Amino acid sequence: MTERQQQELAGLDHLLERIGQAPRRDDERVQLGDMLTAVGQGSFGSLLLVPGVITLLPLVGDIPGVPTLMAILVLLVAGQLLVGRRTFWLPRWLLKRSVSRAKLDKAVTWMRKPARAIDRLLKPRLTWLTQRAGTYLVALFCFLIALAMPLMEVVPFSANGAGLALMMFGLSLMANDGLWALLALILTGGTVGGVAYALL
């Protein structure tokens, strides 16, 4: 992670603050593109954190269709990283998807306190999981999570598990904390396995 990326996003609490500062439209809605702009799109980690947090947030992540939209975002970003791109293209129609400002503000306020506790747990360790080849491993698992997320809309609470895993992957890359990446790998297996069991 470069110094510029560290300045761009300091942690989960900072990310929530940035999301809360995203400009609202005349219809009191906030577009995904505005959230990504407010957070900064300079790293793979930050682009994982946004869909992870949105899927995990109460009132927002539970809206029908939101997990699938976040899955599309993750598929596009992780897929582009896996083929060697370092800048990410996202379609305009996806960036224009929006959520109610009132629901977003309420959810972000609820999440701020646990976010501060999470940030205190992050530190550089097991860095081989968050650098070079490790980044591609994370991208692959995020790609697999995103493939399963549309199915999770019919299995209660499973999409929230996927959002938590994506958030943990994003934080691991931003903080260079391989332990969080390892825990996210385990959570991914448990979540996908639980969905498969529920559907089969």
C-alpha positions as CSV (number, residue, x, y, z in Angstrom):
1,M,0.0,0.0,0.0
2,T,1.4,3.4,-1.0
3,E,1.6,6.4,1.2
4,R,-1.0,8.1,-1.0
5,Q,-3.4,5.2,-0.4
6,Q,-2.8,5.3,3.3
7,Q,-3.7,9.0,3.3
8,E,-6.7,8.3,1.1
9,L,-8.4,6.0,3.6
10,A,-7.2,5.5,7.1
11,G,-9.6,2.9,8.3
12,L,-13.2,1.7,8.5
13,D,-14.4,4.7,10.6
14,H,-12.8,7.0,8.1
15,L,-14.5,5.2,5.3
16,L,-17.9,5.6,7.0
17,E,-17.2,9.3,7.5
18,R,-16.4,9.7,3.8
19,I,-19.5,7.8,2.8
20,G,-21.6,10.1,5.1
21,Q,-20.1,13.1,3.3
22,A,-21.1,11.9,-0.2
23,P,-23.2,14.6,-1.9
24,R,-26.9,14.1,-1.9
25,R,-29.1,14.6,-5.0
26,D,-32.2,16.7,-5.3
27,D,-34.3,13.7,-4.5
28,E,-32.4,13.1,-1.2
29,R,-30.7,10.0,-2.6
30,V,-27.0,9.2,-2.7
31,Q,-25.5,7.5,-5.8
32,L,-22.9,4.7,-5.6
33,G,-20.6,6.7,-7.9
34,D,-20.7,9.6,-5.4
35,M,-19.8,7.2,-2.5
36,L,-16.9,5.8,-4.4
37,T,-15.6,9.3,-5.3
38,A,-15.9,10.4,-1.7
39,V,-14.0,7.3,-0.5
40,G,-11.3,7.4,-3.2
41,Q,-10.7,4.8,-5.8
42,G,-6.9,4.6,-5.6
43,S,-6.7,1.0,-4.3
44,F,-8.3,-2.4,-4.6
45,G,-8.8,-2.4,-0.8
46,S,-11.0,0.7,-0.8
47,L,-13.1,-0.6,-3.7
48,L,-13.8,-3.8,-1.7
49,L,-14.6,-1.9,1.5
50,V,-17.5,0.1,-0.1
51,P,-19.6,-2.9,-1.3
52,G,-18.7,-4.9,1.8
53,V,-19.9,-2.1,4.1
54,I,-23.0,-1.3,2.1
55,T,-24.0,-5.0,2.1
56,L,-23.3,-5.3,5.8
57,L,-25.2,-2.1,6.8
58,P,-28.6,-2.5,8.4
59,L,-31.5,-0.9,6.4
60,V,-29.3,-0.6,3.3
61,G,-27.8,-4.1,2.7
62,D,-31.2,-5.7,3.3
63,I,-32.9,-3.8,0.4
64,P,-33.8,-6.3,-2.3
65,G,-31.3,-6.1,-5.2
66,V,-28.6,-4.3,-3.2
67,P,-26.4,-7.5,-2.6
68,T,-26.7,-8.3,-6.3
69,L,-25.6,-4.8,-7.4
70,M,-22.7,-4.9,-4.9
71,A,-21.8,-8.4,-6.3
72,I,-21.6,-6.8,-9.8
73,L,-19.2,-4.1,-8.5
74,V,-17.0,-6.7,-6.9
75,L,-17.0,-9.0,-9.9
76,L,-15.9,-6.1,-12.1
77,V,-13.2,-4.8,-9.8
78,A,-11.8,-8.2,-8.8
79,G,-12.0,-9.5,-12.4
80,Q,-10.0,-6.5,-13.7
81,L,-7.4,-7.0,-11.0
82,L,-7.0,-10.7,-11.9
83,V,-6.3,-9.9,-15.5
84,G,-3.7,-7.4,-14.6
85,R,-5.4,-4.0,-14.6
86,R,-4.3,-1.4,-12.0
87,T,-7.1,1.2,-12.8
88,F,-10.7,0.1,-12.7
89,W,-13.5,0.8,-15.1
90,L,-17.1,0.7,-13.9
91,P,-20.3,1.2,-16.0
92,R,-22.3,4.4,-15.7
93,W,-25.5,2.6,-15.0
94,L,-24.0,0.9,-11.9
95,L,-22.5,4.1,-10.6
96,K,-25.9,5.8,-10.9
97,R,-27.6,3.3,-8.5
98,S,-28.7,5.1,-5.4
99,V,-30.0,4.7,-1.9
100,S,-32.1,7.0,0.4
101,R,-29.9,9.5,2.2
102,A,-32.0,9.0,5.4
103,K,-31.4,5.3,5.5
104,L,-27.7,5.7,4.7
105,D,-27.2,8.3,7.4
106,K,-29.0,6.1,10.0
107,A,-27.0,3.0,9.1
108,V,-23.6,4.8,9.0
109,T,-24.3,6.4,12.4
110,W,-25.1,2.9,13.9
111,M,-21.9,1.5,12.5
112,R,-19.5,4.2,13.6
113,K,-18.9,2.9,17.1
114,P,-18.1,-0.7,16.2
115,A,-15.9,0.6,13.3
116,R,-13.7,2.5,15.8
117,A,-13.2,-0.8,17.8
118,I,-12.4,-2.7,14.6
119,D,-9.8,-0.1,13.5
120,R,-7.9,-0.6,16.8
121,L,-7.5,-4.3,16.1
122,L,-5.8,-3.7,12.7
123,K,-2.0,-3.8,12.3
124,P,0.6,-5.1,9.8
125,R,1.1,-8.9,10.1
126,L,1.2,-11.9,7.9
127,T,1.9,-9.5,5.1
128,W,2.5,-12.2,2.5
129,L,-1.3,-12.6,2.4
130,T,-1.8,-8.9,1.4
131,Q,1.0,-8.3,-1.0
132,R,1.9,-9.4,-4.5
133,A,0.5,-13.0,-5.0
134,G,-1.6,-12.6,-1.8
135,T,-3.6,-9.8,-3.4
136,Y,-4.5,-12.1,-6.3
137,L,-5.6,-14.7,-3.9
138,V,-7.8,-12.2,-2.1
139,A,-9.2,-11.0,-5.5
140,L,-10.0,-14.6,-6.5
141,F,-11.9,-15.3,-3.2
142,C,-13.8,-12.0,-3.6
143,F,-14.7,-13.0,-7.1
144,L,-16.1,-16.3,-5.8
145,I,-18.1,-14.5,-3.1
146,A,-19.6,-12.1,-5.6
147,L,-20.7,-15.0,-7.8
148,A,-22.6,-16.4,-4.9
149,M,-24.2,-13.2,-3.6
150,P,-27.3,-13.1,-5.9
151,L,-28.2,-16.5,-4.5
152,M,-27.7,-15.1,-0.9
153,E,-30.7,-12.8,-1.4
154,V,-33.0,-15.8,-0.8
155,V,-31.1,-17.2,2.2
156,P,-31.6,-14.9,5.3
157,F,-28.5,-13.1,6.7
158,S,-26.1,-14.9,4.3
159,A,-25.6,-11.7,2.2
160,N,-24.6,-9.9,5.5
161,G,-21.9,-12.6,5.9
162,A,-20.6,-12.0,2.4
163,G,-20.5,-8.2,3.1
164,L,-18.6,-8.9,6.3
165,A,-16.0,-11.0,4.4
166,L,-15.6,-8.4,1.7
167,M,-15.2,-5.7,4.4
168,M,-12.5,-7.8,6.1
169,F,-10.7,-8.4,2.9
170,G,-10.7,-4.7,2.1
171,L,-9.5,-3.8,5.6
172,S,-6.7,-6.4,5.4
173,L,-5.4,-4.9,2.2
174,M,-5.6,-1.3,3.5
175,A,-3.9,-2.1,6.8
176,N,-1.6,-4.8,5.4
177,D,-3.1,-7.2,8.0
178,G,-2.9,-10.7,6.7
179,L,-4.6,-12.1,9.8
180,W,-7.8,-10.4,8.7
181,A,-7.4,-11.8,5.2
182,L,-7.1,-15.3,6.7
183,L,-10.2,-14.8,8.9
184,A,-12.1,-13.5,5.8
185,L,-11.0,-16.6,3.9
186,I,-12.5,-18.8,6.6
187,L,-15.6,-16.7,6.8
188,T,-16.0,-17.0,3.0
189,G,-15.9,-20.8,3.1
190,G,-18.4,-20.9,6.0
191,T,-20.8,-18.5,4.3
192,V,-20.7,-20.1,0.8
193,G,-21.0,-23.6,2.4
194,G,-24.0,-22.4,4.4
195,V,-25.7,-21.1,1.3
196,A,-25.0,-24.3,-0.6
197,Y,-26.5,-26.3,2.3
198,A,-29.6,-24.2,2.5
199,L,-30.3,-24.3,-1.2
200,L,-29.5,-28.1,-1.7
